[in-house]
Amino acid sequence: MGGLVQEMEGETSGVERRLPYNRLDGFTFKGVSMSPNFSEMESRARQLPREERARLAEILLESLAEVRAPAVETAWEAEIRARVAAYDRGELELIPAEETFARARKLAE
């Protein structure tokens, strides 16, 4: 994995890590030009406490997952219609929500 070697700041000062992207001018991420505000936001985000950085990362990753492909949406709509039709025909075994949640909690233990 290539990239820029950068010294980490804060509690791990002096430790080097290899970044998995090219950051030649401070505004390039995998060949995509970034606005000058990006460097400022990145710098400010790195100053957040660990828990807040983790939450920010989670929020940003979730925002990427919100982009859906039309083919996927079409397939889900067809699946929903098929399940509703099967329900209407009495072909599905229904499981009460309480039982489903109890099973999920048991699996999570």
N, C-alpha and C positions, 0 to 999 in steps of 0.2 A: 504494500500500500504506500504510494508516494505521497508527498505533501511537504508542507513547510514545517520545520522544527521550531517550536515556540516554547519559551519558558512560561510555565504556569505561574500565575500570581497568587498572592494570599498565603493560606496555610501550607501550600505545597511549593513555596518559592524554591527555586533551584532545581526543580524536577522538570525534565523535558518530556514533551510528548509529540507525536507525529500527527499532524492534522490531515485528514483525508481529503483535503481540497486545496486548490491552488488559490493563493491570496496575494498575487504579485503587487497589485496596486491598492489593496485595501478595499476595493469595491468589486472584486470578481469572485464569484462562487460557482465553480464548475462551468466556467465560461459565460455566466450570465452577469451582465452589468448591474451593479447595485447603486442605489442613490447614496449621496454623501450622508444622509441621515442614517443609513444602515450601520455604518461604523460607530456612530454615536449611540445608537440603540444597542448594538452588540456590547460596546464598552460598559454602558449602564447596566445591562442585563448581567454581565459578569460580576458586577459589584453587589448583586443581590445575595442574600443569605442562601445557602444550599437548598433549603425547602422551597423558597420562592422561585429559584431558578428551575427546580424540578417541576413545579406547578406551571410555570411559564412554558417550559418545554412541552409539557402534556397538552396545554391549551393550543399551542402552535401545531403540534402533530395532529390533534383532533381536527383543526381547521383544514388540514390537508386532506383528511379522510372524508370531508364533506363534499369534495368534488367527486361526482359520480359520472360514470360512463352511461350514455343513453342505452346501450345494449343491456347493461346490468339493470337499469331501471325498468326496461321493457320486460326482461325476464322475471323480475320480482313481481311486476304487475300481473303477469300471466300466472305465476305461482299463487298469488293471492286469490285471483279469480278461481283457479282450480280448487283451492282449499275451501273457499266459500261454497262453491258448487257441491263439493263432496259433503260438506256439512249439511247443506240444504237437502241432499239426498239421503242423509242419515248414515253415511258411510264412514264417519270418523268416530273414533273412541275419544270422548272428551275427558280431560283431566282437570279437576278443579284447581284453581289458582293456588289455593292453600297447599295442596299436595305437591304441586310443581315447585313452589317456593321451599317447602320442607325438603324436597329432594335436592334442590340446589344448595341449601344450607348444609345438608349432610355431606354433599360432595366437596364443599369448600372447607370442611373441617380437616 
